[in-house]
């Protein structure tokens, strides 16, 4: 859609969606950075857990909290599917296996 074709009601929905995503992202970032800082640092420095699992867990928690949680909430509120935004499951298994192999290689 172009800006000229978006009606007022659709524009209000989009602005609301952006506010939800922004607020949830900043709240999640604050929780990840400040509230869980000591726990994450202890977990990251724990040498009894393999480095790949430590990086994966911290990366997934932080990345999802900052970028994915707000978008997921908007999709639930609007009752939309992720497929409407281009997410598909074609070649999902090979992609996951190659990603795991690349992560384990390092």
Secondary structure as a PSIPRED ss2 file (coil, helix, strand):
# PSIPRED VFORMAT (PSIPRED V4.0)

   1 X C   1.000  0.000  0.000
   2 X C   1.000  0.000  0.000
   3 X H   0.000  1.000  0.000
   4 X H   0.000  1.000  0.000
   5 X H   0.000  1.000  0.000
   6 X C   1.000  0.000  0.000
   7 X C   1.000  0.000  0.000
   8 X H   0.000  1.000  0.000
   9 X H   0.000  1.000  0.000
  10 X H   0.000  1.000  0.000
  11 X H   0.000  1.000  0.000
  12 X H   0.000  1.000  0.000
  13 X H   0.000  1.000  0.000
  14 X H   0.000  1.000  0.000
  15 X H   0.000  1.000  0.000
  16 X H   0.000  1.000  0.000
  17 X H   0.000  1.000  0.000
  18 X H   0.000  1.000  0.000
  19 X H   0.000  1.000  0.000
  20 X H   0.000  1.000  0.000
  21 X H   0.000  1.000  0.000
  22 X H   0.000  1.000  0.000
  23 X H   0.000  1.000  0.000
  24 X H   0.000  1.000  0.000
  25 X H   0.000  1.000  0.000
  26 X H   0.000  1.000  0.000
  27 X H   0.000  1.000  0.000
  28 X H   0.000  1.000  0.000
  29 X H   0.000  1.000  0.000
  30 X H   0.000  1.000  0.000
  31 X H   0.000  1.000  0.000
  32 X H   0.000  1.000  0.000
  33 X H   0.000  1.000  0.000
  34 X H   0.000  1.000  0.000
  35 X H   0.000  1.000  0.000
  36 X C   1.000  0.000  0.000
  37 X H   0.000  1.000  0.000
  38 X H   0.000  1.000  0.000
  39 X H   0.000  1.000  0.000
  40 X H   0.000  1.000  0.000
  41 X H   0.000  1.000  0.000
  42 X H   0.000  1.000  0.000
  43 X H   0.000  1.000  0.000
  44 X H   0.000  1.000  0.000
  45 X H   0.000  1.000  0.000
  46 X C   1.000  0.000  0.000
  47 X C   1.000  0.000  0.000
  48 X C   1.000  0.000  0.000
  49 X C   1.000  0.000  0.000
  50 X C   1.000  0.000  0.000
  51 X H   0.000  1.000  0.000
  52 X H   0.000  1.000  0.000
  53 X H   0.000  1.000  0.000
  54 X H   0.000  1.000  0.000
  55 X H   0.000  1.000  0.000
  56 X H   0.000  1.000  0.000
  57 X H   0.000  1.000  0.000
  58 X H   0.000  1.000  0.000
  59 X H   0.000  1.000  0.000
  60 X H   0.000  1.000  0.000
  61 X H   0.000  1.000  0.000
  62 X H   0.000  1.000  0.000
  63 X H   0.000  1.000  0.000
  64 X H   0.000  1.000  0.000
  65 X H   0.000  1.000  0.000
  66 X H   0.000  1.000  0.000
  67 X H   0.000  1.000  0.000
  68 X H   0.000  1.000  0.000
  69 X H   0.000  1.000  0.000
  70 X H   0.000  1.000  0.000
  71 X H   0.000  1.000  0.000
  72 X H   0.000  1.000  0.000
  73 X H   0.000  1.000  0.000
  74 X H   0.000  1.000  0.000
  75 X H   0.000  1.000  0.000
  76 X H   0.000  1.000  0.000
  77 X H   0.000  1.000  0.000
  78 X H   0.000  1.000  0.000
  79 X C   1.000  0.000  0.000
  80 X C   1.000  0.000  0.000
  81 X C   1.000  0.000  0.000
  82 X H   0.000  1.000  0.000
  83 X H   0.000  1.000  0.000
  84 X H   0.000  1.000  0.000
  85 X H   0.000  1.000  0.000
  86 X C   1.000  0.000  0.000
  87 X C   1.000  0.000  0.000
  88 X C   1.000  0.000  0.000
  89 X C   1.000  0.000  0.000
  90 X C   1.000  0.000  0.000
  91 X C   1.000  0.000  0.000
  92 X H   0.000  1.000  0.000
  93 X H   0.000  1.000  0.000
  94 X H   0.000  1.000  0.000
  95 X H   0.000  1.000  0.000
  96 X H   0.000  1.000  0.000
  97 X H   0.000  1.000  0.000
  98 X H   0.000  1.000  0.000
  99 X H   0.000  1.000  0.000
 100 X H   0.000  1.000  0.000
 101 X H   0.000  1.000  0.000
 102 X H   0.000  1.000  0.000
 103 X H   0.000  1.000  0.000
 104 X H   0.000  1.000  0.000
 105 X H   0.000  1.000  0.000
 106 X C   1.000  0.000  0.000
